[in-house]
Amino acid sequence: MSHPLPAVALRHGLRLFSLLFLLVPVLASARDDGGYRLPSPELQAIVDAPRAPALLPSPRRDLAALTRIPPLPSIAEVAQPELKLAGMRINPRTWSASRFSFASDLWLMELASGQERRIQGLPEPLRLAELEWSPDQKYLAFTREDAAAGTVELWLVDVAAGRARRLLQRPLNTIAGRGFAWLPDSRRLLVRLRPRGQGEPPKDDGIPTGPNVQQTGATGVVRGVRTYQDLLRSEAHARLFAHYLTSQLAVVGVDGKGAEAGGPDLWLEASVSPDGRHLLTTRLERPFSFLVPYYYFPRRIEVRALDGRLEHEVAALPLVEGLPTGNDAVPAGVRAVAWREDAPATLVWAEAQDGGDPAREAPVRDRVYMQAAPFDQPPRVLAELGSRYRGIAWARGDLALLTERWWKNRRVKVWRIAPDQPDTAPVLVQDRSYEDRYNDPGTPLTAPDAAGRQRLLVAADGESLFLRGQGASPEGDRPFLDRVNLRTGEKTRLFHSQAPYYEVPVALLDDEGRRALITRESPTEPANYYLRDLSDPAAQPVALTRFPHPTPQLKDVRKELIRYRRKDGVELTANLYLPPGYDPQRDGPLPTLMWAYPTEYKSAEAASQVTGSPYRFNAVSYWGPLPFLARGYAVVEGFSVPIVGEGEAEPNDTYIPQLVASAEAAIEEVVRRGVADRDRIAVGGHSYGAFMTANLLAHSRLFKAGIARSGAYNRTLTPFGFQSEERNYWQAQDVYLAMSPFNYADRIKDALLLIHGEDDNNPGTFPMQSERLFAAVKGLGGNARLVMLPRESHGYRARESIMHMLYETEAWLEQHLRQAPPAVTAD
């Protein structure tokens, strides 16, 4: 709270403020001489902190493969040549999808004892990209990117021998997919190879051969086209895209011998049937589009023999340049084609019965079909749904769970069906709002069968499933594991996370729910893997791993899940973090950084539900706001910003007042607690959180500074919807204009730091969005800084970029919060 000052103090304060104001341009120019900068040593240590290994259980759940990811790649690696074609990012040197994170180590662990086993013969450097167990778990297959040679290699680990070897000398093409998949016999793999004799990529001499033309007719039909990035822009682009996407399917044995399956083509997907006798393939066809990404291009879905011979055409789908308005809109025709997991070779797919248009009245929205090999009989209708098909979890001929969902009313339904008994009526198992986290019954567990197919984990009684859930409650998330009898509805709780720990069931290690692999963490202990005996509630979990604290210097950070209320009555929560050793009574209020990401809801009741847990590990990642705890800031992370639209109202109709009210409530709470100084609070966010930040500075004076990373600020540049807004600009012009902080740039009076990747690939968040907002604030005499990170996408990848992001944020906070003079109140 500000207090009146004597006149002398007021004069001195104003003189000091004037000097500081004059220093601002000097401070800014001192940071503008080019080159990447490093933040303070405290923040550098957080960027370079070790990452915990990842764990992949084996099919029999008695072994696990562990991989370690090294520190961030350098800008030299991130800046390697990259093609941006048809919505893909392609590494042309290795014929792979662009990626910069690879495992640097691989080893095995016995889950019963925690004993670790090293693997001999791994390549150096490892650079492991993808990893998969064989169905019988005798082998591990993995891909290795050799940047020097410009190849993606396929390697095999003999688990019993503990030795790795390169399986194929011919390199893979992993531009569309991981490049390999096991056949059910565990002796062969389906691979995607670079085609032989492909030659050099098409040359573009830069001389146009003519204009690039697009045309549309007067159809009178409204179609929504999102603002996609990385689209094709010319025929030269199209030829280059086709060159790199072309691959050769082949089936190879664990001895390295095999045969090609047909000829090279624009293979987008290829999966093996559960009986290992057929391939379900999807290949792209021309004409390509300059308006949408590759996944809307024409495609042909077919069933082929393992030698590539065509056996059955499932569908020939046309180019789709836009969908009907609404988030429940889907393309017309066949979609979501997949193998039935519990049958030898049966296809399942959905087809919209309303033309894919949610605005069209239809008693049946989606019809689900099933057709078995040899595909000479007409497909059979498996289900007729009143909303959109979302998939099936398979168990056996008389048991599968089908899910449908409708975004407009946030309803989800789960049906028990008997796929081999067409006369058995479906039974409704679940009908609820998927926004209602408190009443989420959990998700059924699956496990691989002998063929490696994921099927529902069914207990010995043949009727009981195991459900795992987050366990959201007014006390915070408490993950659980239940055994549920589908016939009687009887539920038995096998596990429930208890304070002062946060425990998550990872996998059941038997089919009766007696032993489980879990992760366990607390605010001061990082997540580690444990064995739990679920049959004995008094038994203590047995530690399998002992990963150390990645940032021990911040071990004593204090975290509290705080609750408060918005002025319209909506209950809100936030995670309040305080620096190690801080005492509010002794040290007083701190400069504070608040960070959030708005979420839309259809009910205030769902928006008021508590999210998160006070018992989770205080993991300080370089990506969010928490690093600034090391610099003595208080941090309010994930403060609730629910945007509610109940009944017929749309959430965004009142976006601005709800946004400002949420921020006001959070500020009032931390000021009331005495940990935050109202005159030294900044707000920040990434992507939609950046959009939130700019709007808060445009429509309030609650914050002294804002940090907006990779956001979109002018919604007329995303006219066919954004985030969860399903109306287009011409249907809701007032909403689009009111929600665009660009339109209110003259009201941004507090300091705004804009950071953006120059190669942002996220739909809608074009780098131009930050450039235009900065230009507007600058032209209107505001206080802003624009930082464009070279070669960076929507998420920043290079160590130099991350360090510079923290450097800029730290300097901005120091200048506008820590060094800012207290507010002066005239007597």
LUMGU-654855 format. One record per residue (C-alpha): residue in one letter; y negated, z, x. Coordinates in steps of 0.2 Angstrom, whole numbers, padded with zeros to 4 digits, always signed. Layout:
<atoms>
AYZX ...
</atoms>
This chain:
<atoms>
M+0000+0000+0000 S-0017-0004+0007 H-0031+0009+0008 P-0050+0007+0009 L-0057+0007+0026 P-0074+0014+0033 A-0087+0001+0036 V-0086+0002+0055 A-0067+0000+0054 L-0069-0014+0042 R-0081-0023+0054 H-0069-0021+0069 G-0055-0026+0058 L-0064-0042+0052 R-0069-0046+0071 L-0051-0044+0076 F-0045-0055+0062 S-0058-0068+0067 L-0052-0068+0085 L-0034-0069+0079 F-0038-0084+0068 L-0046-0093+0083 L-0031-0090+0093 V-0019-0098+0081 P-0023-0116+0086 V-0020-0110+0104 L-0004-0102+0101 A+0002-0118+0091 S-0004-0130+0105 A+0006-0120+0118 R+0021-0124+0109 D+0018-0142+0107 D+0021-0149+0124 G+0038-0156+0120 G+0056-0151+0125 Y+0068-0140+0118 R+0064-0121+0118 L+0074-0105+0119 P+0071-0090+0108 S+0071-0073+0114 P+0087-0067+0124 E+0092-0056+0109 L+0093-0072+0098 Q+0101-0082+0112 A+0116-0070+0113 I+0119-0072+0094 V+0120-0091+0096 D+0133-0089+0110 A+0143-0075+0102 P+0162-0079+0102 R+0170-0085+0086 A+0186-0078+0079 P+0201-0089+0080 A+0208-0097+0064 L+0225-0094+0058 L+0237-0106+0049 P+0253-0099+0042 S+0269-0109+0043 P+0279-0115+0028 R+0291-0101+0029 R+0277-0089+0031 D+0285-0080+0046 L+0275-0089+0060 A+0257-0094+0061 A+0247-0106+0072 L+0230-0100+0079 T+0216-0110+0085 R+0200-0106+0094 I+0184-0115+0092 P+0172-0115+0107 P+0153-0113+0107 L+0142-0126+0100 P+0142-0144+0107 S+0127-0150+0118 I+0114-0162+0112 A+0121-0174+0124 E+0137-0174+0114 V+0129-0174+0097 A+0118-0189+0102 Q+0133-0200+0106 P+0132-0217+0096 E+0135-0215+0078 L+0136-0228+0064 K+0129-0223+0046 L+0138-0235+0034 A+0142-0234+0016 G+0140-0215+0015 M+0151-0212+0031 R+0146-0206+0048 I+0157-0215+0061 N+0160-0213+0079 P+0162-0231+0085 R+0169-0226+0102 T+0184-0216+0095 W+0186-0225+0078 S+0185-0208+0069 A+0173-0199+0057 S+0159-0191+0067 R+0163-0173+0071 F+0158-0161+0085 S+0168-0146+0082 F+0186-0146+0090 A+0198-0132+0094 S+0199-0128+0113 D+0215-0118+0112 L+0232-0117+0102 W+0245-0104+0101 L+0258-0096+0090 M+0261-0079+0082 E+0276-0071+0074 L+0270-0063+0058 A+0283-0049+0058 S+0277-0042+0075 G+0261-0050+0080 Q+0269-0056+0096 E+0260-0071+0103 R+0268-0086+0111 R+0259-0098+0122 I+0262-0117+0121 Q+0266-0127+0137 G+0260-0145+0140 L+0244-0145+0130 P+0231-0158+0135 E+0215-0153+0145 P+0203-0153+0137 L+0212-0149+0121 R+0199-0155+0108 L+0211-0152+0093 A+0204-0160+0077 E+0218-0159+0064 L+0234-0148+0063 E+0248-0148+0051 W+0266-0140+0051 S+0281-0150+0047 P+0289-0145+0031 D+0304-0137+0041 Q+0291-0129+0053 K+0301-0135+0068 Y+0285-0145+0073 L+0266-0144+0073 A+0257-0161+0073 F+0239-0162+0079 T+0226-0175+0083 R+0216-0174+0099 E+0200-0183+0102 D+0199-0190+0120 A+0180-0193+0121 A+0182-0201+0139 A+0195-0213+0134 G+0187-0217+0117 T+0204-0213+0107 V+0211-0201+0094 E+0229-0196+0100 L+0243-0190+0090 W+0252-0175+0098 L+0268-0165+0093 V+0273-0147+0097 D+0291-0142+0097 V+0290-0125+0090 A+0306-0118+0097 A+0303-0125+0114 G+0285-0120+0114 R+0280-0137+0122 A+0268-0151+0117 R+0269-0169+0120 R+0259-0185+0116 L+0269-0194+0102 L+0261-0211+0102 Q+0252-0221+0115 R+0243-0231+0102 P+0227-0223+0096 L+0224-0218+0077 N+0210-0223+0066 T+0204-0207+0057 I+0188-0213+0049 A+0195-0211+0032 G+0206-0196+0033 R+0216-0186+0046 G+0226-0200+0052 F+0244-0193+0049 A+0255-0184+0036 W+0272-0178+0037 L+0287-0185+0027 P+0298-0173+0018 D+0312-0175+0030 S+0301-0167+0044 R+0308-0181+0056 R+0295-0194+0052 L+0276-0196+0049 L+0265-0208+0040 V+0251-0213+0052 R+0235-0223+0052 L+0233-0234+0068 R+0220-0244+0075 P+0224-0262+0071 R+0231-0273+0085 G+0220-0288+0090 Q+0205-0282+0080 G+0193-0287+0094 E+0175-0282+0097 P+0164-0277+0082 P+0154-0290+0074 K+0138-0293+0083 D+0121-0292+0075 D+0108-0302+0085 G+0094-0295+0074 I+0089-0312+0067 P+0090-0312+0048 T+0100-0325+0040 G+0091-0323+0023 P+0084-0309+0012 N+0095-0295+0005 V+0096-0297-0014 Q+0101-0286-0028 Q+0100-0290-0046 T+0103-0281-0063 G+0104-0287-0080 A+0096-0281-0096 T+0111-0271-0102 G+0101-0257-0111 V+0113-0245-0104 V+0107-0230-0094 R+0116-0226-0078 G+0112-0212-0066 V+0111-0217-0048 R+0109-0202-0036 T+0098-0204-0020 Y+0112-0207-0007 Q+0110-0208+0011 D+0118-0219+0024 L+0120-0234+0013 L+0124-0252+0018 R+0108-0262+0020 S+0114-0280+0024 E+0129-0291+0026 A+0129-0287+0044 H+0131-0269+0039 A+0145-0273+0028 R+0155-0283+0041 L+0153-0268+0053 F+0159-0256+0040 A+0174-0267+0036 H+0178-0269+0055 Y+0179-0250+0058 L+0187-0245+0041 T+0202-0257+0044 S+0218-0248+0049 Q+0237-0251+0050 L+0249-0240+0041 A+0265-0236+0050 V+0280-0224+0049 V+0285-0216+0065 G+0298-0203+0070 V+0297-0188+0081 D+0305-0198+0094 G+0289-0209+0094 K+0298-0225+0087 G+0293-0233+0071 A+0288-0248+0061 E+0272-0254+0053 A+0270-0253+0034 G+0263-0270+0029 G+0247-0277+0037 P+0230-0270+0042 D+0218-0267+0027 L+0204-0257+0021 W+0215-0242+0018 L+0205-0227+0010 E+0220-0216+0006 A+0239-0216+0008 S+0251-0202+0003 V+0270-0201+0003 S+0280-0197-0013 P+0289-0180-0013 D+0306-0190-0011 G+0299-0199+0004 R+0303-0216-0003 H+0286-0222-0009 L+0268-0223-0003 L+0253-0221-0015 T+0239-0231-0007 T+0221-0235-0011 R+0212-0249-0002 L+0194-0255-0004 E+0189-0272-0009 R+0173-0282-0010 P+0160-0284-0016 F+0152-0269-0007 S+0136-0261-0014 F+0119-0257-0006 L+0116-0244-0020 V+0131-0232-0019 P+0143-0225-0006 Y+0160-0232-0002 Y+0169-0221-0015 Y+0161-0231-0029 F+0166-0248-0021 P+0180-0259-0030 R+0197-0252-0025 R+0215-0256-0029 I+0227-0242-0031 E+0246-0246-0028 V+0263-0240-0025 R+0272-0247-0010 A+0288-0245-0001 L+0288-0237+0016 D+0289-0255+0024 G+0273-0259+0015 R+0280-0270+0001 L+0271-0269-0015 E+0281-0261-0029 H+0268-0257-0043 E+0250-0259-0046 V+0242-0244-0054 A+0224-0250-0056 A+0211-0262-0050 L+0195-0253-0052 P+0178-0261-0052 L+0162-0257-0043 V+0153-0242-0051 E+0134-0242-0048 G+0129-0227-0058 L+0137-0216-0071 P+0131-0211-0088 T+0118-0196-0089 G+0126-0179-0087 N+0136-0168-0076 D+0151-0171-0086 A+0150-0190-0084 V+0165-0199-0075 P+0169-0217-0072 A+0179-0226-0085 G+0197-0231-0082 V+0210-0223-0071 R+0205-0208-0060 A+0212-0193-0051 V+0229-0202-0047 A+0241-0191-0038 W+0260-0188-0036 R+0268-0175-0047 E+0273-0162-0034 D+0289-0156-0042 A+0297-0173-0046 P+0304-0186-0034 A+0291-0200-0037 T+0280-0198-0053 L+0262-0203-0054 V+0249-0193-0064 W+0232-0198-0068 A+0218-0196-0081 E+0207-0209-0091 A+0191-0205-0100 Q+0192-0208-0119 D+0174-0207-0122 G+0169-0221-0109 G+0165-0207-0097 D+0149-0203-0107 P+0147-0185-0112 A+0134-0189-0124 R+0146-0199-0134 E+0156-0190-0148 A+0174-0190-0145 P+0188-0178-0151 V+0198-0182-0135 R+0188-0183-0119 D+0202-0186-0107 R+0220-0192-0109 V+0232-0187-0095 Y+0246-0199-0091 M+0263-0198-0082 Q+0274-0212-0075 A+0290-0211-0065 A+0297-0223-0053 P+0303-0237-0054 F+0287-0239-0065 D+0295-0251-0077 Q+0293-0240-0092 P+0276-0238-0100 P+0266-0222-0095 R+0269-0207-0106 V+0254-0196-0112 L+0256-0179-0105 A+0240-0171-0113 E+0225-0175-0123 L+0210-0164-0118 G+0193-0159-0126 S+0185-0159-0110 R+0187-0166-0092 Y+0203-0165-0083 R+0203-0154-0067 G+0221-0155-0060 I+0238-0148-0062 A+0247-0135-0053 W+0266-0139-0053 A+0281-0128-0053 R+0296-0137-0062 G+0300-0147-0077 D+0296-0134-0090 L+0282-0126-0081 A+0265-0132-0075 L+0247-0126-0077 L+0234-0139-0082 T+0216-0136-0081 E+0201-0144-0090 R+0183-0140-0089 W+0166-0144-0097 W+0150-0141-0087 K+0138-0142-0101 N+0144-0125-0109 R+0153-0119-0093 R+0170-0117-0101 V+0186-0119-0093 K+0203-0119-0101 V+0221-0118-0093 W+0236-0124-0102 R+0254-0120-0099 I+0263-0137-0101 A+0282-0143-0100 P+0280-0160-0092 D+0299-0164-0094 Q+0299-0158-0112 P+0287-0169-0122 D+0291-0160-0139 T+0285-0143-0132 A+0268-0139-0137 P+0255-0134-0124 V+0251-0115-0124 L+0233-0110-0120 V+0234-0097-0106 Q+0215-0096-0102 D+0199-0100-0111 R+0183-0093-0104 S+0166-0096-0096 Y+0169-0099-0077 E+0152-0091-0074 D+0159-0075-0080 R+0165-0068-0063 Y+0170-0051-0070 N+0183-0058-0081 D+0190-0071-0069 P+0209-0068-0070 G+0212-0076-0053 T+0220-0092-0046 P+0239-0094-0046 L+0246-0094-0028 T+0256-0109-0022 A+0268-0111-0008 P+0276-0127+0001 D+0293-0131-0005 A+0307-0139+0006 A+0298-0156+0006 G+0281-0148+0010 R+0274-0150-0007 Q+0263-0136-0014 R+0270-0129-0029 L+0267-0113-0040 L+0275-0098-0032 V+0286-0092-0046 A+0295-0075-0045 A+0314-0073-0047 D+0313-0070-0066 G+0307-0088-0068 E+0292-0083-0078 S+0280-0073-0067 L+0266-0080-0056 F+0255-0072-0044 L+0236-0073-0046 R+0223-0070-0033 G+0205-0066-0037 Q+0189-0060-0030 G+0189-0045-0041 A+0170-0046-0046 S+0164-0030-0053 P+0149-0019-0055 E+0154-0011-0039 G+0155-0027-0030 D+0169-0039-0026 R+0186-0031-0024 P+0199-0044-0021 F+0216-0042-0030 L+0233-0049-0032 D+0242-0048-0049 R+0259-0053-0055 V+0258-0060-0072 N+0273-0064-0084 L+0267-0080-0093 R+0279-0077-0108 T+0274-0059-0112 G+0257-0058-0104 E+0262-0042-0095 K+0252-0040-0079 T+0256-0029-0064 R+0243-0026-0051 L+0251-0028-0034 F+0235-0025-0023 H+0217-0021-0025 S+0204-0019-0011 Q+0198-0001-0009 A+0183+0006-0001 P+0178+0008+0013 Y+0186-0009+0017 Y+0185-0026+0011 E+0203-0034+0011 V+0208-0051+0005 P+0226-0057+0002 V+0229-0073+0012 A+0247-0076+0008 L+0263-0068+0001 L+0276-0067+0014 D+0291-0067+0001 D+0293-0073-0017 E+0294-0056-0025 G+0277-0050-0020 R+0283-0036-0008 R+0274-0041+0008 A+0257-0049+0011 L+0247-0056+0025 I+0229-0050+0022 T+0212-0049+0031 R+0203-0033+0033 E+0185-0029+0037 S+0172-0016+0035 P+0153-0016+0039 T+0156-0012+0057 E+0173-0020+0060 P+0176-0039+0060 A+0190-0047+0049 N+0207-0046+0057 Y+0224-0050+0050 Y+0236-0037+0044 L+0253-0035+0036 R+0254-0025+0020 D+0269-0017+0012 L+0264-0020-0007 S+0280-0010-0013 D+0273+0006-0005 P+0255+0009-0010 A+0254+0024+0003 A+0259+0013+0018 Q+0245+0009+0030 P+0243-0010+0034 V+0249-0015+0051 A+0237-0024+0063 L+0242-0041+0069 T+0226-0046+0078 R+0212-0037+0086 F+0197-0048+0087 P+0182-0039+0095 H+0165-0037+0087 P+0156-0054+0091 T+0139-0045+0092 P+0142-0027+0098 Q+0123-0025+0101 L+0121-0026+0082 K+0136-0015+0077 D+0125-0002+0070 V+0115-0013+0058 R+0114-0005+0041 K+0119-0015+0025 E+0116-0010+0007 L+0120-0019-0009 I+0104-0015-0019 R+0102-0017-0038 Y+0086-0019-0047 R+0079-0028-0063 R+0069-0043-0067 K+0054-0041-0079 D+0064-0051-0092 G+0078-0038-0091 V+0090-0049-0080 E+0100-0037-0068 L+0098-0043-0050 T+0106-0039-0033 A+0103-0042-0015 N+0110-0037+0002 L+0097-0026+0012 Y+0100-0026+0031 L+0090-0014+0042 P+0090-0015+0061 P+0101-0003+0072 G+0092+0014+0074 Y+0079+0011+0061 D+0073+0026+0051 P+0061+0023+0036 Q+0054+0040+0036 R+0051+0040+0055 D+0047+0021+0058 G+0039+0016+0042 P+0039-0001+0033 L+0045-0016+0043 P+0040-0034+0043 T+0053-0042+0032 L+0062-0059+0030 M+0069-0063+0013 W+0082-0077+0011 A+0090-0085-0005 Y+0097-0100-0014 P+0094-0102-0033 T+0108-0103-0045 E+0108-0110-0063 Y+0117-0100-0077 K+0119-0103-0096 S+0119-0084-0100 A+0108-0069-0094 E+0124-0059-0095 A+0133-0069-0082 A+0117-0070-0071 S+0116-0051-0071 Q+0134-0049-0063 V+0135-0042-0046 T+0140-0053-0032 G+0146-0049-0014 S+0152-0032-0007 P+0145-0018+0002 Y+0160-0017+0013 R+0160-0034+0020 F+0158-0036+0039 N+0140-0037+0045 A+0143-0054+0052 V+0127-0060+0061 S+0127-0079+0061 Y+0114-0089+0070 W+0113-0100+0054 G+0105-0088+0041 P+0091-0074+0042 L+0101-0060+0050 P+0098-0064+0069 F+0080-0057+0066 L+0088-0040+0064 A+0089-0040+0083 R+0070-0043+0083 G+0067-0028+0073 Y+0064-0036+0056 A+0071-0030+0039 V+0081-0044+0031 V+0084-0046+0012 E+0099-0059+0012 G+0105-0068-0004 F+0092-0060-0016 S+0097-0065-0033 V+0087-0080-0040 P+0096-0084-0057 I+0088-0098-0067 V+0095-0095-0085 G+0095-0107-0099 E+0104-0099-0114 G+0109-0109-0130 E+0101-0126-0131 A+0088-0122-0118 E+0090-0129-0100 P+0089-0118-0085 N+0075-0128-0077 D+0064-0128-0092 T+0057-0112-0086 Y+0062-0113-0067 I+0045-0108-0060 P+0042-0092-0070 Q+0060-0086-0067 L+0059-0090-0048 V+0043-0080-0046 A+0049-0066-0057 S+0065-0065-0046 A+0055-0064-0030 E+0043-0051-0037 A+0057-0040-0042 A+0065-0041-0025 I+0049-0037-0016 E+0045-0022-0028 E+0062-0015-0024 V+0061-0015-0005 V+0043-0009-0005 R+0048+0005-0017 R+0061+0010-0004 G+0048+0011+0010 V+0057-0002+0021 A+0046-0017+0018 D+0027-0019+0021 R+0020-0029+0006 D+0008-0038+0017 R+0021-0043+0030 I+0035-0052+0020 A+0041-0070+0023 V+0053-0080+0013 G+0065-0094+0018 G+0080-0105+0014 H+0090-0120+0018 S+0091-0136+0007 Y+0089-0130-0011 G+0083-0113-0003 A+0070-0123+0006 F+0064-0131-0011 M+0063-0113-0018 T+0053-0107-0003 A+0040-0121-0005 N+0039-0117-0024 L+0036-0099-0021 L+0022-0102-0009 A+0014-0115-0021 H+0015-0104-0036 S+0012-0086-0029 R+0004-0077-0015 L+0019-0065-0013 F+0023-0070+0005 K+0013-0072+0021 A+0024-0086+0027 G+0038-0097+0023 I+0053-0106+0032 A+0059-0121+0023 R+0074-0130+0031 S+0080-0147+0026 G+0073-0147+0008 A+0067-0159-0005 Y+0050-0156-0012 N+0046-0171-0023 R+0058-0173-0037 T+0052-0190-0043 L+0061-0196-0027 T+0077-0189-0034 P+0075-0197-0052 F+0093-0197-0058 G+0096-0178-0056 F+0096-0165-0043 Q+0107-0149-0040 S+0113-0145-0057 E+0099-0154-0067 E+0108-0167-0077 R+0093-0175-0086 N+0085-0190-0077 Y+0066-0191-0073 W+0062-0201-0089 Q+0071-0188-0100 A+0062-0173-0093 Q+0046-0179-0084 D+0037-0162-0086 V+0052-0153-0078 Y+0053-0164-0063 L+0034-0163-0061 A+0033-0145-0063 M+0047-0141-0051 S+0040-0152-0037 P+0030-0141-0025 F+0023-0158-0018 N+0012-0159-0034 Y+0005-0141-0030 A+0002-0143-0011 D-0016-0139-0014 R-0010-0121-0019 I+0000-0118-0004 K-0012-0106+0005 D+0001-0096+0016 A+0009-0102+0032 L+0024-0114+0029 L+0036-0119+0043 L+0046-0135+0039 I+0061-0139+0049 H+0072-0155+0046 G+0086-0165+0054 E+0080-0183+0057 D+0097-0189+0052 D+0099-0179+0036 N+0114-0186+0027 N+0113-0175+0011 P+0109-0184-0005 G+0091-0181-0010 T+0085-0172+0006 F+0078-0187+0015 P+0068-0182+0030 M+0054-0190+0022 Q+0053-0176+0010 S+0047-0164+0023 E+0036-0177+0031 R+0027-0180+0015 L+0025-0162+0011 F+0018-0158+0028 A+0006-0172+0027 A+0000-0166+0010 V-0003-0148+0016 K-0012-0155+0032 G-0023-0166+0022 L-0028-0152+0010 G-0032-0140+0024 G-0017-0129+0023 N-0007-0121+0037 A+0009-0129+0040 R+0020-0134+0055 L+0033-0148+0054 V+0048-0148+0066 M+0060-0163+0066 L+0076-0161+0075 P+0083-0177+0084 R+0100-0183+0079 E+0103-0169+0067 S+0111-0170+0050 H+0109-0158+0035 G+0117-0145+0045 Y+0112-0144+0063 R+0125-0145+0076 A+0119-0145+0094 R+0116-0129+0104 E+0099-0135+0109 S+0094-0138+0091 I+0100-0121+0085 M+0091-0113+0099 H+0075-0122+0095 M+0077-0119+0076 L+0077-0100+0080 Y+0063-0102+0093 E+0052-0110+0080 T+0056-0097+0066 E+0054-0082+0078 A+0037-0089+0084 W+0032-0092+0066 L+0037-0074+0060 E+0029-0066+0076 Q+0013-0075+0072 H+0011-0073+0054 L+0020-0056+0051 R+0022-0045+0066 Q+0005-0050+0074 A-0004-0052+0057 P-0017-0039+0054 P-0015-0027+0039 A-0023-0033+0023 V-0041-0027+0022 T-0047-0019+0006 A-0066-0017+0003 D-0072+0000-0002 
</atoms>
